[in-house]
Every structure is written in C-alpha cells, then in structure tokens.
Amino acid sequence: MLVLFETSAGYAVFKLLDEKKLQETSNLYADFESPEKAAKVLKLVSFEKFDDTTQALAAVTATVEGKISKPLKKLLKRLVSSDIQEKLLVADSALGKAIKEKFSFECTANSSVQDLMRVIRSQADSLLQIDEKELAAMRIGLAHSLSRYKLKFSPDKVDTMIVQAIALLDDLDKEINNYIMRCKEWYGWHFPELAKIVQDNVAFCKIVLRIGYRTAAAELDLSDILPTDVETQVKEAAEISMGTEISEEDITNIRHLCTQVIEISDYRAQLFEYLKNRMMAVAPNLTVLVGELVGARLIAHAGSLVNLAKHPSSTIQILGAEKALFRAMKTKHDTPKYGLIYHASLVGQTSAKLKGKVSRMLAAKSSLAVRVDALGEDTDASMGIEQRADLEKKFSLLEQNATKRISGTGKMQAKFDKYQKNSERGQFNQDQSSTLPHKRQSDFGGRGGANKRFRSDNMNKSFVV
C-alpha cells in the first residue's frame, strides 16, 4: 500500500510496511514518536522535489482545484513504469479521482488516511531526509505565495475600504453630534442666545473660538464666518444676553472642545470625498443609481460587493429592515416595502403613496447594476446613467398619474371614454316596498265591509223593474 504525501518541498510516495496500522488509527501517534519508530512503519519509495517557489505554487494551486500538476504527473508516471499495482492513499478525494481516471490507480481517501497524513507530517523532515529549517522556510514561502494568489489583490476593486469608511463615517457623525450638544450646553450658560441664532455646528464652534467672552463680540469682525444680517443679530444678542459669567479656565476648555469639533468635521468632509472616489472606482453604476452613502451602506450590510451581487432585487429592496420583516412575518402583518434604499434620492423625491413601487423598481435596477460592477470588466457608469434616466422618466409618469399602453410602441397614452348611464329617474313607491301580505283598507274605513254592502245594494236595485 502506497501513500502520496504532499509537502512544501515536493511530492513524496511512501510504502506502508504494516497495513494493519491503518485500521487502528487511535494509537497511530505512538508509532511516530521518534524518527526510528516512524522508519519502521513507512519507507520512502520516491520523492519529486520542486525546483522553485513558482513551481510549488502552481502544484499547490492545481492540488487545491483537484487537478494533477506536472511534478505529480512525472512522479506517477515513474510509478506506472515500474509496474507497481498497489492501492494509493491520498489526502484529497478529488485529487484521488483525477489520479484514478488518468493512471488507473485505486485511490483511497478517508478519515483514517487523514490521521496517517497528520502523523507523517510530524516526522516529515526525518522521513524525507531534509533539514527542518529548510523545510520550514519552504513552508512559509509557499504559504505567502498561495495567500497572495488567493487574494488577487487589486487596489481599484477592494470593497473592504468602503465598508470601513462608511462605518467610520457613521461613528464620526455620532461623535460630532455628542460633542456639539455638549459644547452648546456648556457655552449656553454664558451666551444662550447664540445657539438659536447660529444653527450650523461648525460656524457655532468657530464663533466661540473667535469671541470667547460675549462682551468681546461687538468689537470683532465675524463677516468671514457669518452673513452680515446674522452677524448683526449675534452682536445685538451679546449686548443684552441673560447668560452668567464664567471663568477663563471654563472658556479655555470650551475652546478646546470647539477645536475638536472643527477638526473632526474637517476630517469627516475629507473622508466623505474619499468614500465618493472609492465608490465611483469600485461600484460606479450602483453609485449613480442610489448615491454614495446608500450604495456604501448596502455593500457594508451585505458584507462585500460580491455578496451584494448575489442577492435578488427583492432582498436588496428590504436590506436593512430585517427586524421589521421578521416581526411582520411573526405577527402576520404587512411586510416592509423598503429598507436602506429608502434614503436614495430617487425614492425621497416621490410621494408617500408611490414610495413602495418606486423602491421596488429602483431595487430591480440596482441589482443589475451591482452585478455589472462586481462581475463585469467595464469601469464606466454608462449603464447606471441610462437606467437612472429611464427610472426618472417612469417616475415622472407615475407622479402625473399617466398610463402607458402595454402593447404597441408604448408612446401613446391610453384613451378611455367617459362612462354615462342612460336611465330614467323614477319616484319611490312606499306601498310597494313591503313584502308582507296585507288587506286593502276601505275608503270608508274598516276592512271593506261598507263597500261590500254598497255593492250588494246596487246589485239588488238593478234587478228591480
């Protein structure tokens, strides 16, 4: 029984001297505690060493894909020429199948073979008669080469940067909001009117850095930060402010906080520009359809651009609304119509009644755009621009309540004739509305007795001559 062993140095074929060892793998490690014991179990038949790292990488890549590499083919041909008709133990079942089809070897790959490979690896240097340091260096070099091959690193198509950038952008927004809230409350004790006059956060921090105490506002020029009318309001409010007095140490700490807010805001703007550039490089068609932020959040939520391309349009439509979806399925209510795609500009421009329909149409086009970006070779956004123009035209027709013909050219509006019902208008008869049987009332009162008597008297008089 032969054993095919794969190492970073080359391919080796051992002969298993005692086949019973393969049936009792629980105590197999005891036979490989030392090189002397291992030599009593295995005998080296042939060894095909790699010439360089490139050949080793090609061989390992072929082995991973279940194919026979050139060094392995050379080794197996040598075994076939020597008329060795024995069973071959291999670690990979796919590789064993390929060897059986090519060289008619009876190959075996099971859990017992895996245990045998594990103990052979522990004594590989002594069995192959290779220096341990040399084998370790070959192993590290091959591992690095294989990792680079699997990654296929391309700086223009790395969506990991987008995932990290959008996560950092959200964190910066939270930090800026917390800092500016603390800054306004802190400085509000001294100048509470400033927060109501100046709504912009960065402008507020710049004014606090410039004026410090509110009494110095009238003497300073704030025209480079604020418009003229707002500057006048700030100076007038500073003169009649109802705030309390604070110390120089308080102003110093408030200014440090304002400096942090301005620096984080500047970095946030820089990060947003970086995110826009990365999105246009990685997913240009998706960016044109839904925007940079929504596209980046969709990619981050899916995990990668390739994972997002595997999702159908129905999943992209509700991506980000998983809690609402599962809650609706559990309570048997209506499922959500949109998730993260709700924040796209095309959805935001439509009315509330059409947002669900618009989200569905946009998700369908977005799924196609993502697949083009992830799997296509084109790097331009021509497909996304065409789809966006088509969607905008359809959305405008929906807003105008226009209906297009399904058949024909589709360029004419459907014409509907106004329905008119020709019917005579009658009056309601209350006597005929009841379905209960009843007797007719007499004109003289009662139930018709007087009428009977009157008719009988007339009849009697008619026979008198």
Salt bridges, closest charged atoms under 4 A:
ASP31 OD2 - LYS21 NZ 2.99
GLU33 OE1 - LYS37 NZ 3.44
GLU48 OE2 - LYS74 NZ 3.82
GLU48 OE1 - ARG78 NH2 2.62
GLU65 OE1 - LYS67 NZ 3.69
GLU86 OE2 - LYS15 NZ 2.91
ASP115 OD1 - ARG118 NH1 2.76
GLU134 OE2 - LYS49 NZ 3.53
ASP170 OD1 - ARG297 NH2 2.62
ASP173 OD1 - ARG268 NE 2.71
GLU185 OE1 - ARG182 NH1 3.34
ASP224 OD2 - ARG210 NH2 2.94
GLU231 OE2 - LYS235 NZ 3.11
GLU245 OE2 - ARG214 NH2 3.41
GLU273 OE2 - LYS276 NZ 3.95
GLU322 OE2 - HIS301 NE2 2.98
ASP390 OD2 - LYS394 NZ 3.64
GLU392 OE2 - ARG388 NE 3.27
